[in-house]
Amino acid sequence: MKALVMDRELQVMEVPTPGLLEGHMRIRVLLALVSGLDVDIEAGRRPYSGIPGTSFVGVVEDVRDQDDRRFLGKRVLARPIYGCGVCDHCRTGFEDRCRDRVRPGLYGAPGGHAEYVNLPARAVVPVPDGVRDEAAVLAPPVAAIYEAVGRGDLPGWTNVLVIGDGGMGMLTALSLASAGYTVTLRGKHGDRFDVLRRHGIHFNLATEDDELLGERPGRFGPALASYPYVFEATGHPSGWEAAVRLVSPGGTVYELSSFQDRVPRRLTAVFDRNIRVLGLRQGSLEPVLSIFQAGLFDPTEAVGPSYPLEEGPQAYEHVRTHKDRLALLRISREGE
């Protein structure tokens, strides 16, 4: 099978199709996401060698266990993290806390930037009819955003600031706006104002120096002096500086950046201003897919171009250099 393989450098290769283990199913990948996390792997900021790809949708083509035959021919979405299935955390629904957890494309198992991938049945979720592949593949990051909202006890209709208008920042702003929050997006690219305006999202145009100084330059819509809830999604140290300056005393900063640049972030403001800092973790995929199925939210405006698997390195290059959208790898089509 063809696959993108990370071994010192990213390249498309022919690799053996893995054998089907007991309890696993073989999935023909239809569509996979290329995100900033995948680019971190390519750049060596995350230690990994093998097939990347942490979010992907596919069709189940073969199973080992009779009980899993109900999945045959069905579209499924891979869970971003799954556990051993037998420990206390797994049995109570917290597989992301399992000591032996697996994250395909990052640790423990190959990812979805390949023609085929094998996963256990507990590691997939059926994709409902009516949900496009392009939306389904975005369910894991959207679920993590919604999970953070619940964990942080955001009251309804509150003001929220999102810092960073790259792919993850755009997806965060769109997700929060769909949930009814008053959202301001702070970014460097004025070309996405039309998309934001359609969703009632305010836009605050800022340079990197503005972020470091916490300044509030040109804007479309109101810009508050501070915000009780700030989502930081720049992937850059300046985003952290802006977040701790613009969050209200006693407020909450949600950290979406991976901090894999190894640049220290100062924590004095966290203590001095009594700021709470929360990271994102896996959320429940089923409710998000139901939201997509009902047409209540379409996340695909946060995604940029799609590339065939053979042009996978170009997709990574696009995400790394443009910083404006997430990219897709269209690996095969349903029915092929």
PyMOL commands that set and color helices and strands:
alter all, ss='L'
color gray80, all
select helices_A, chain A and resi 36-42+66-71+88-91+95-97+121-123+133-136+139-151+167-178+190-198+208-213+237-246+268-272+285-293+299-302+309-322
alter helices_A, ss='H'
color red, helices_A
select strands_A, chain A and resi 2-6+10-14+24-34+56-63+75-78+116-120+124-126+159-163+182-187+202-205+219-220+227-232+247-255+276-279+303-308+326-330
alter strands_A, ss='S'
color yellow, strands_A
deselect
rebuild
show_as cartoon
